[in-house]
Amino acid sequence: MRATQRGVAIVLAISVVAMATMVATAIMVSQSTWARQLELTAEHIQARAVLQAGADWARAVLSDDKRLSNVDHLGEPWALRLPAMPVENGELLGQIEDQQGAFNVNNLVSDGKINPAQLERFRRLLSILGLPTPLAYTLADWIDTDGQPQPQGGAEDAYYLALDPPYLTANRPLIDVAELALVAGFDDSVRARLRPYVTALPGTTSVNVNTASAEVLAAVIDGLDFGNAQALVAQRDRAYFRDTGDFTKRLPRDAVVAADSISVSSDYFVASLRVTIGGAQARGRALLSRVTSGNNWPAVVWRKYL
């Protein structure tokens, strides 16, 4: 009997030790996980702070650029991709892109009404990119303030209310081209094809001929075919256009461009930034404007984390 009791006691003692070991291990693992979560949270907070500092770096670069020159071209410091900059326990990568080298989709509507000339230019861009041209009417309907759909490919509230889930047209300019996902016909493949060539900027903007692609130049200049647009881009790569007169004198004889539709300078830029701090990574984009910056310090139109 005593031997049996001693055996039971030994088994119980071993069980208690095993349970204590398991509890201690669980506590250590929990504490380790909690400590790592705190570390990652701190790293994420630090990464967000560095992103904001990176945006201020971009603003400083654009401010200096505006102070030194009224011409913006791809050979300037702002257009160079920022090499990896070391920060505490990590690095910052960034680049600045001119948004006026793209077609501003908000040009399609002026004072709530469709602008026929801009509509035709957007149709040309769609055609050059191999996309359905009726998409121009669909987007114009999304932005304009009336409720009457365009006869070719238009879509107003009645169309969107029949979807699941239903919603209404914006009846206002786009804030970001990501909103195109809501517009009829602008599926993933269409948006991917358009992305390098379009932007969404406040108001009506001109196209910077020093940064625009051949596709955009051929779209916004009447009578300029894609081949001649490519030739202009090749000339520009050797020596940028110093003013609009320098550009227009190189156009083919049949090409016509409205003076207010092109420029050699830009007011809107996007800064794209990526930060790595320890095991945390953060990415962000900011639209910067030099339109109303009397002190040449660009304003932040919007900022988003990705």
N, C-alpha and C positions, 0 to 999 in steps of 0.2 A: 504493500500500500504506500509506504513512504517513498519507495523507488518510483512508483507511478506519479506521486505528487511532485517529486523532484523533476520528473520528466516534463510534466505539464508546466511547472514553473519555468523550466528552461525554455520551452517552446514559447510561452507567453513573453518571457524576457526578450527572446530573439525577435518576436513579432513587434514588441514595443520599440526596440532599437531600429528595426526596419522601417516602421511607421515614422519614427522620429527623423530618420535619415531622409525618407521621402518628403516629409514636410519641410525639412531644412533645404533640401534641393529645390522644391517648388518655390520656396520663399526667395532663394538666391536667383532662380530663373526669372521670377516675377520682378524682383528688384532690378536685375540686369536689363530686362525688357523695358521696364519703366524708365530706367536711366537712359537707355538708347532712344526711347521715344522723346524724352526731354531734350536729348542731344540733337535729334533730327528736327524737332520743333524750333530749337534755337538756331539751327543751321538754316531752316526755311525762312525764319524771320530775318536773319542776316542776309540771305540771298535776295529777299524782297527789297531790303534797304540798298543793296548794291545795285539792283535794277534801277531804282530811282536815281541813284548817283550816275548810272550809265546814261539815263535820259538827260540829265543835266550836262553830262559831257557832250552829248549830241547837240544840245541847245547852244553850248559855248562854241562848238565848232561852226555851227551855222551863223551864229552872231558875228564871229570873226570874219567869216566868208562874206557876209553882207557888207561889213565895214570896209573890206578891201576891194570888192568888185561888184558890179551890177550885172555881170554875166555869169550864168551857171552852166558848167559843162562837166563832162565825165572825167576830165583830167585834174579836177580840183581835189584838195585833201578830203572834203566831205564824202566824195564818191569812192574813196578807197576803203576796203574792208578792214576793220579794226583788228590788228593782230591780238592774240590772246594776251590780256593784261593780268598780271598776277595781283590777287587780292588776298587778304588773310585767309589761309587754309583753302584757297581755291583760285578761280580765274574768271575773267569777264570777256566775252566775245560780243562784238556788235558791228552793225553796218547801218549806213544812212542811204535811203533811196529817194530820189526825186519823184514825187507823185504827179507832177505836171508833164512828165514824159508819157503819161498814159491818158486815155480818153476818160474824161470826167462824165460819168453817166448822168449826173445831175444837170448837165448842160442840155439834156433833152427837154427840159421844161423851164420856162421863164415866167415868173409871176403867176404860177399855177397853170399856165397854158403851154401846150406842146410847141416847141421851136422846130419848124419844118426843116430848116437847113441842118440843124444838129441831128435831127431824126434821120435825115438822109446820110449823114456822115457815119452814124452808128450802124445803119444798114450796110454801108460799104465795109465797115470793119468786120461785121458778122460774115459778110460774103467772102472777104479775104481769108478769114479764119476757117472757112468751110462750115459755118453754122447757119441755121435757118434764119433768113432775114425778118420773118414776121415777129421774131423775139423783140425786135426794136419797138414794135407797137405795144406788145405786152408790157414791156418795162415802162414805156411812156404812160400807159394807163395806170400803172402802179403808182407813179409819181404825181401825175396831174391831179387837179382838184375837182374835175367834173366826174360825173357818174356814167358818161356815155362811152361805151367801148369802141375802140378803133375798128374800122371795117375789116382790116387785115390782121388777124391774130390778136386782137385786143382782148382784154379781160378786166372786168370791173367787179363790184361787190357780188353780183348774182353768181358769178363763177366760183368765187372763193367761199361763199356761204354754203355752196353745195358740197364742199369738201368735208372730210371727217378727220380731224375736228374742223369746224367752220371758223373763218376769220374774215376780216375786212381788208380792203386795200389800204395802203399807208396814206395815200393822198398827200405826200410830203417828200422832200428829197431824202435820199439814203444817207445815213450817217456812216455806214461802213459797207463795203461790197459784200460782206458776209450775209447781209440781208437779202441778197439775190436768191438765197435758198428758199425764200417764201414766195417768189414770183413764178407764176405758171411757166413751165417749159425750161426753167433754169435748173436742170438737174445736175448731179455731181459732175458728169462728163462735160457738160456745157460750161459750168463754172471753172473747171480745171483748165479748159481751153482758153477761156477769157481772162483768167486771173493775171497773167503778165501784162495785159494790155488795157485794163480798165481800172478806174479808181472811183471813189465817192468823196468829193470835196465840197465844202460849203459854197453855195452860189455858182456862178458861171466862171470858168477859168479858161485861160489860153493854154495851148500846148507848147512846151519848150522844145524847139526844133534841135537843140543841142543834146537832148537826152531821149527824145522819142524814138521808138523803133521804126523800122521801115513800114511795118503794118499800120501803125498809127498815123504816120505821115501820109501814106497813100489814102487813108480813110478821111482825113480832115482837109486835104487839099484837092479841090476839084480839078480833074484832068490829069492828075499825077498817078501813073500806073505803078505797080509794085516794083518793077524792074528799075525804073528811074528813082523810086524812093530808096532802093538799096544802094544805088550809085551815090545819092546824096549822103547817105549814112557813111559810105566809104570815104567820101571827101571830108566829112566832118571828123572822122577818126584821125585824119592826118592834120587837120586844122579846124578848130571849132568856129562856128559862125559868130562874128563879133556883134552883129545887130541884124534886125529882120531884113534890112535892105541887102545885106551881104548874102542872106539866104535866098531871098526872092529873085535876085539876079541870076542865080544858078538854076532856077526852075526851067523846065521845058517850056517852049513857047505857048503851048495850049493850057498850061496849068494856071489856075487862078486861086488866090487865097485871100480871105478877108483879113485886113490888117489887125483886127482885134482878136483873131482866132489863134494867132501864133505869137511867140515871144522867144527871147534868148535868156530869160531868167525865170526863176521859180520862187514861189512863196510857201509851198507845202511839201513837206518831207516826212517820211516814216522812218523812225529809228527802231531797228529790231535788235533785241539784246538777249543774251543767254548767260546765266551765271551758274557756276558750280561751286558749292561750298561744302567741303567734306563729302558726305553721302547725299546731300540735297542739291537739287537742280531747279532753277526757275527761269522761265522765258517770258518775255513781254514785248509789246509793241506800243509805240506812241506816235500819234499824228501831231506834227509840229507846224505851227503857222508863223510866218513872218509878215503877215498882212498888216496888222495893227500894232506891231511892236515898235513904238516910237524910239525906244532905246536899243533897237535891233536885237533884243532878247526874245527869241521865239516863244510863243504861247503854246501850251499843251491843249489841243482841241479835244483829244480823247486819249486814254491810256488803258490798256488791258493786259491782263496776265494770261498766259496760255498754258 
